[in-house]
Amino acid sequence: MSTYLRQHVHPVARAVDALQKPYLCAMNGPATGAGLDMALLADIRYAKRSARFAETYVKVGLVPGDGGAFLLPRLIGLTKALEMFWTGDFVSAEEAERIGLISKAVDDDKLMEEIYTLAERLANGPTVAISLTKRAVYQALRSDLMSSLEAITGPMGVAASTEDHMEASTAFVEKRQPEFKGR
């Protein structure tokens, strides 16, 4: 089993972790076990109100092998994560939103519209700053405050030198919306 996980399952988590761009997930139905763990890899998760979520490994005598044991406690807290892992019980989309498992529960017929609106907003934003922020946030989760403060100095210098930052500064002075170019 360990060889299978290392060769066929873990590469997905490693590839997603290496993404420099926002990774959005639209959850349109039940997500359980490995399916939920794969969704947990996303930076932002929207779900239909009718969706339900469960960590069902315990129901088949297994443990979360797809990154869920790492990700879920960081998203919803230790005790709620352990409750989900140990019981295999479902949580509704509303509960998932309340505990931070998903970012937003939306009407079933609006899911794709909402996620595409967010994707477009991010794509039209200062993409260099968004990418640098993503890296900084994930590095900070694995660090302490002093190390995080030191680590952000490089990305801040890069972001401050972009055309997008200059455009945003000019737009602010001119009291208009910036037009970002992603550079």
DAZIDA-V872800 format. One line per field, one symbol per residue. ss: DSSP state (h for helix, s for strand, l for the rest). phi: phi as a letter, one per 20 degrees, with the letter a starting at -180 (. if undefined). psi: psi as a letter, one per 40 degrees, with the letter a starting at -180 (. if undefined). Layout:
# DAZIDA-V872800
ss=???
phi=???
psi=???
This chain:
# DAZIDA-V872800
ss=lhhhhhhhhhhhhhhhhhlllllsssslllsshhhhhhhhlllssssslllsssllhhhhlllllllhhhhhhhhhlhhhhhhhhhhlllsshhhhhhhllllssslhhhhhhhhhhhhhhhhlllhhhhhhhhhhhhhhhlllhhhhhhhhhhhhhhhhllhhhhhhhhhhhllllllllll
phi=.fffgfecdfgffffffefedgddcdedafcclfffgffffffccdbffefccbeeggfdmccfddoffeegffecnfffffffffemfecfffffffenfcfbecggedgfgfffffgfgffeeffffffffgfffffffdcdffffffffffgfffffeefffffffffffelcffdfdmb
psi=dddddddddddddddddeheihhihhheaihibdddddddeidhhiiideiihigeddeefiiheeeddddddddeiddddddddddeiiiiddddddeedidhhiideedddddddddddddeagdddddddddddddddfaidddddddedddddddeeidddddddddddefihigief.
